């Protein structure tokens, strides 16, 4: 699908979407917008969750973002947490770990 066709279907401005692709402006983080994009691109549930996870990571304020290694591990953590349902204590331990990195 071309950029113009995608933007037409998503009711987005092609110029702004191009800027998003080049990292000049922030990507959408709204669940509603991301769901619409996923529908247009016919994403499966795993792909949909991945774009939501990436939006969450991008929502972390720059002044409190952990190092890049931790950021890169967050999608795997999210998938693991969904499947294994970590306890509150495990989550607290992870938060402490993130604070010290």
N, C-alpha and C positions, 0 to 999 in steps of 0.2 A: 504494500500500500504506500502510495506517495505521501509526503509530508502534507501537501495541500489537501489531498483526499481525507487523510486522517483528521486534519484540523477542521475540515468541512463537517465531517461526521460528529466530531466532538464539540463543534461550535466554538473553536479556539482560533486565535489569530496566528497564522503561519509564521509571521515575523517574530512574535513572542515565543512560539514553540521552538523556533530555531535558536533563539537566545537561551532557552532552557537547555537544549541539547548541547550547546557550547559552554554551559556553565556560567553564563553572564547574568542570568536571573535565576531565582530559586524555582525548583520544581514544585508542582502542587503537592500539598500534604493532606488536603481534605479527603476524608473517606469517600464522600459522595463523588468528587471529581475522579479519584483513583478508581472507584468502582465503574464509573462511566467509561474511563479509558480501558479498563480491563475487559468490559463488555465489547467495546469496539474492536479490540485486538483479539477477542475470543480466547482470553487466557483461562487456563485451568485453575483450580483452587490453590495449588501450590504456587503458581506464578503470581496469582492475586495476593497471596499472603506475603510473598517476597517483596512486592512493590510497597505494601503497607509497612513491612518491617524497615525497608530502606527509608521510607518517609519518616518513621519514628526516629531513626538514627539521625537523619538530617535535621530533625526538630530539636535535638540537644543543643542548647546554647553554646556558642563557640568558646565562651570563657570557662565552661565546665566540662568540655569534651575530654574524655580520657585519651591516652596515646593511641596512635593509629593501629597498633596491634590489637588493643582491646576493641576498638571500633570495628575492625575487620572480623572479630570473633562474635560480635553481637548477633548477626543473623543465625549463626549456628546455635548460639545460646537460646535465641527465641524458639527455634524449632525444637530443641531439646526440652526446653521448659514446657512447651505445649504438650509434648508427648509424655514426659516423665512427671509432670506436675510437682515441681520441687516444693519442699516445705517452706514455711515462713523463715525458719532458721537458716536454711540454705540460701534463700534470697537475701537475708540480712548479711550473711557471710560474703556473698558475692558483692553486695553494695560496699561493704568494708574493703574488699579487695580492690574494687574500682576506685574508691577514694584514695587509695595509697599508690595508684599507678599514674 
